[in-house]
C-alpha cells in the first residue's frame, strides 16, 4: 500500500521550504498568482494537515517545472538605465 507525502516531504522533493509549499497552495486559490495552473490538491487531510499520494510525485514535479522561475516580473527598476 502506498503512503502519503506531507508538506515537508513535498518541500524536500521540490527543493524548497515547507513555508513555500504553503505559500504556493495559498496562491493557487481563485485570484492568486497560480489560480490558472493551481498546485495539485491533496488526496487526504488529517487534522488540517494535507497529504498527497506518493504515486502523484511525478505530477507535482511536472507542476513545479511549469511554474515561472525566480525573478519573473522584473522587480524594481534600476536607478540608472544601462
Residue frames as qw, qx, qy, qz and C-alpha x, y, z in Angstrom:
[[0.000, 0.889, 0.458, 0.000, 0.00, 0.00, 0.00],
 [0.406, 0.488, -0.013, 0.773, 1.33, 3.42, -0.95],
 [0.344, -0.525, -0.449, 0.636, 1.84, 6.14, 1.62],
 [0.132, 0.936, 0.295, 0.140, 1.30, 9.87, 1.59],
 [0.505, 0.243, -0.115, 0.820, 3.63, 12.82, 1.25],
 [0.250, -0.781, -0.400, 0.408, 3.37, 15.60, 3.83],
 [0.195, 0.981, -0.001, 0.023, 4.08, 19.27, 3.22],
 [0.382, -0.746, 0.509, 0.197, 7.62, 18.70, 4.50],
 [0.706, 0.030, 0.650, 0.280, 8.07, 15.72, 2.16],
 [0.517, 0.766, 0.335, 0.184, 6.92, 17.82, -0.81],
 [0.065, -0.970, 0.215, 0.097, 9.27, 20.63, 0.20],
 [0.541, -0.478, 0.632, 0.281, 12.18, 18.19, 0.19],
 [0.673, 0.357, 0.604, 0.235, 11.08, 16.72, -3.15],
 [0.370, 0.875, 0.242, 0.197, 10.85, 20.18, -4.75],
 [0.615, 0.098, -0.145, 0.769, 13.95, 21.63, -3.05],
 [0.118, -0.604, -0.041, -0.787, 12.05, 24.42, -1.30],
 [0.052, -0.120, 0.703, -0.699, 10.95, 25.16, 2.27],
 [0.030, -0.463, -0.881, 0.091, 7.68, 23.92, 3.79],
 [0.079, 0.627, 0.288, -0.719, 6.61, 27.57, 4.12],
 [0.156, 0.340, -0.508, -0.776, 6.99, 27.95, 0.34],
 [0.100, -0.226, -0.936, -0.250, 4.76, 24.90, -0.25],
 [0.005, -0.621, -0.665, 0.415, 2.09, 26.50, 1.96],
 [0.079, 0.565, -0.087, -0.816, 2.53, 29.81, 0.06],
 [0.113, 0.123, -0.754, -0.635, 2.16, 28.07, -3.32],
 [0.066, -0.429, -0.901, -0.015, -1.02, 26.35, -2.15],
 [0.017, 0.667, 0.421, -0.615, -2.43, 29.65, -0.89],
 [0.102, 0.501, -0.321, -0.797, -1.60, 31.37, -4.20],
 [0.005, -0.074, -0.902, -0.425, -3.44, 28.60, -6.07],
 [0.162, 0.574, 0.703, -0.387, -6.83, 29.80, -4.80],
 [0.319, 0.751, 0.468, 0.339, -9.04, 31.93, -7.08],
 [0.020, -0.994, -0.001, -0.111, -7.46, 35.33, -7.59],
 [0.633, -0.625, 0.348, 0.296, -3.98, 34.08, -6.66],
 [0.048, 0.689, -0.579, -0.434, -0.82, 34.04, -8.73],
 [0.024, -0.193, 0.950, 0.245, -1.20, 30.34, -9.61],
 [0.589, 0.274, 0.477, -0.592, -5.00, 30.22, -10.00],
 [0.651, 0.506, -0.318, -0.468, -4.73, 29.40, -13.71],
 [0.729, 0.233, -0.641, 0.061, -2.49, 26.36, -13.02],
 [0.571, -0.676, 0.229, -0.406, -3.14, 25.54, -9.35],
 [0.051, -0.439, 0.870, -0.218, -0.98, 23.43, -7.07],
 [0.525, -0.122, -0.801, -0.260, -2.30, 19.84, -7.05],
 [0.626, -0.507, 0.084, -0.586, -4.97, 19.31, -4.40],
 [0.162, -0.363, 0.875, -0.276, -4.13, 16.92, -1.54],
 [0.501, -0.102, -0.804, -0.304, -5.61, 13.43, -1.52],
 [0.568, -0.546, -0.603, 0.121, -6.29, 13.44, 2.22],
 [0.048, -0.636, 0.268, -0.722, -6.43, 15.95, 5.07],
 [0.690, -0.379, -0.584, 0.196, -5.82, 14.70, 8.60],
 [0.438, -0.710, -0.285, 0.471, -6.19, 17.25, 11.40],
 [0.186, 0.954, -0.010, -0.233, -5.73, 20.13, 8.93],
 [0.309, -0.564, 0.647, 0.410, -2.53, 18.50, 7.58],
 [0.750, 0.510, -0.141, -0.396, -2.68, 17.77, 3.84],
 [0.564, -0.310, 0.736, 0.208, -1.28, 14.60, 2.30],
 [0.596, 0.557, -0.345, -0.465, -0.55, 13.68, -1.31],
 [0.979, 0.021, 0.201, -0.004, -0.31, 10.09, -2.54],
 [0.474, -0.532, 0.534, 0.456, 3.29, 9.05, -3.19],
 [0.583, 0.319, 0.657, 0.357, 2.20, 7.96, -6.65],
 [0.258, 0.918, 0.292, 0.070, 1.49, 11.62, -7.55],
 [0.496, -0.608, 0.190, 0.591, 5.12, 12.75, -7.11],
 [0.431, 0.133, 0.543, 0.708, 5.64, 12.94, -10.90],
 [0.049, 0.797, 0.516, 0.311, 2.51, 15.11, -11.29],
 [0.353, -0.896, -0.112, 0.246, 3.75, 17.50, -8.60],
 [0.527, -0.363, 0.369, 0.674, 7.23, 17.67, -10.13],
 [0.325, 0.437, 0.580, 0.606, 5.65, 18.44, -13.53],
 [0.113, -0.923, -0.359, -0.082, 3.59, 21.26, -11.96],
 [0.477, -0.737, 0.102, 0.468, 6.75, 22.68, -10.40],
 [0.514, -0.033, 0.494, 0.701, 8.54, 22.60, -13.76],
 [0.187, 0.670, 0.547, 0.465, 5.72, 24.68, -15.32],
 [0.242, -0.908, -0.280, 0.199, 5.77, 27.48, -12.77],
 [0.357, 0.866, -0.147, 0.317, 7.74, 30.67, -13.51],
 [0.744, 0.002, -0.362, 0.562, 11.26, 30.91, -12.14],
 [0.406, -0.659, -0.244, 0.584, 12.78, 33.33, -9.67],
 [0.208, -0.355, 0.202, 0.889, 12.89, 36.94, -10.83],
 [0.139, 0.474, 0.718, 0.490, 9.89, 36.73, -13.14],
 [0.100, -0.875, -0.470, 0.049, 8.07, 40.05, -13.35],
 [0.383, 0.711, -0.029, 0.589, 11.05, 42.37, -13.49],
 [0.570, -0.479, -0.388, 0.543, 11.00, 43.81, -9.98],
 [0.121, -0.902, -0.108, 0.401, 12.05, 47.33, -9.08],
 [0.639, 0.717, 0.003, 0.279, 13.69, 49.32, -11.90],
 [0.688, -0.110, -0.118, 0.708, 17.34, 50.31, -11.62],
 [0.127, -0.820, -0.140, 0.540, 18.26, 53.90, -10.72],
 [0.085, 0.636, -0.465, -0.610, 20.46, 54.23, -13.78],
 [0.875, 0.394, 0.217, -0.178, 19.48, 52.69, -17.06],
 [0.617, -0.303, 0.528, 0.499, 22.36, 50.94, -18.90]]
